[in-house]
Amino acid sequence: MKGSLVKTMLVMLSAITVLAIAGVVLYINLSGDDKKASGKLSADELVELSVTTEEIMTNLSDEGFAKVTFRIQVDNQKAKKELETRMFQIRNSIIYQLSGTQAEDLKGPEGIDKLEQDLQKTINGFLENGKVVRVFTTEKIVQ
């Protein structure tokens, strides 16, 4: 009887140990420490995964003009390389988007946010090796 009791206690202790180890492993993997999953990159990582457009100056639909520069962040190095290769398409998309926009639409944070989101969707349509995480407006002059 004592041998049976000892075996049962060892099996129970082993099961509790295995569950505890599994719990710790799951906690570590799902706790959000993964920087890319949480979207929190260091400044160096952000630079490594983004491309800056050249200054773009174009007419707006209401006879005004805009001069803009963007920094486009992607999710991996392959996407960055592809983005650099497709920069002519990106510039074309920006000019196309702005040519249908009025100066009033670009004023204030809402206008900038809408433009950035629209460009993100458009650029994601070009990419085959990743996706655009965010478009940052780094320079904007509208007249």
N, C-alpha and C positions, 0 to 999 in steps of 0.2 A: 504494500500500500504506500509506504514512504517513497519507494522508487517511482511509482506512478505520479505521486504528487510533485516530486522534484522535476520530472519530465514535463509535466503540465506547466509548472512555473517557468521553466526554461523556454518553452515554446511561446508562452505569453510575453515574457521579457524580450524575446527575439522579435516577435511581431510588433511590439511597442517601439522597439529600436528602429526597425525598418520603416514604420510609419513616421517616426520623428525625423529620420533622415530624408525621407521623401518630402515631408512638409517643408523642411529647410531648403531643399533643392528647388521646389516649386516657388517658394517665397522669393528666393534670390532671382530666379528667372522671370518671374511675373511682377516684381516690385517696381518696375519702371526705371531701373538703373541704366537701361539701354538708351544712350543719348539719341541715337537716330530715331528710335521708336517714339521717344517723347518729344522730339523736335528741338531739343536743346543741344546745339553744337557750340563748340568753342569758336572764338573769332578766327583762328587759323583753319579750322575745319570748314567754317562758312566760306572763307576765301577759296579754299581748295575745291569747293563744290558750287562755285558761282562764276558767272561771266558778266562783264560789263559791256553794254552796248556803246558804240560811239555816239557822240552827240548827234541827235536827229532834229532837224528843223524843217517844219512843213506847214502848209496852209491849213486852216480850219474851215469848216463849212460856212461860217459866218464872216468870211473875209479877214478874220484874225489869223494869227500864226502861233505856233507853239515850238519851243525848243526844249527837248527832253533827253534825259539819259536814264537808263535803267540798269539795275543789277539783278540778274536772273539766277536764282538758286535752284539746283537740281538735286536729285536724291543719290546719284552715284557718278563715278568718274567716266563711265561709258557715255552717260547722258551728257556730261559736260563736254566731252570731245565731240559728240554729235551736235550739240548746241553751237559750238564754235564753227563747225562745218556748215551748219544751216543758218549762219548769221544773216546772210542775204535775205532769207525767207522771214527771219525775225524782223529785220528792218522794214521789209515790205509790209508785214502785218501791222507794225506800229504806225507806219505812214497811212496805211489803209484805214486803221481804226481812228486815227486822229482826223483824217480828212472828212469823216462823217460826224465829227464832234464839233459842238459850238464852244466858244471860249467860256461861256457861263457854266457849261457842264463840267469843266475842269477846275472850277473854283471850289475850295473847301475840301475837307477830308473825304467826304462822300464821293466826290467826283474822282479823286485820285484812287480811292479804294476800288471803285467800279472799273476804272481803266485798268488797274493792276489785275483784277480778277478776270476781266475780259481777255487781256493779253495772256494770262496764265492758261486759260482754256484753249485759246488759239494755238499757243506754242505747244501745249501738250498734244494737240492734234498732229503735229509734225514728228514728235519724238517716237522712236521705236525702242530705244534702249533705256528707258527710265521715264521720269516725269518731273515737271516743274513743281517745286515745293512752294515757292513764293517769288513774286516779282516785287522788287523794291524800286521806287522812284527816287533817284539820287539827285536829279536836277530837273526843274520845271520852270519855264518862263512862258507865260501866256499873255498875248496882247491882242 
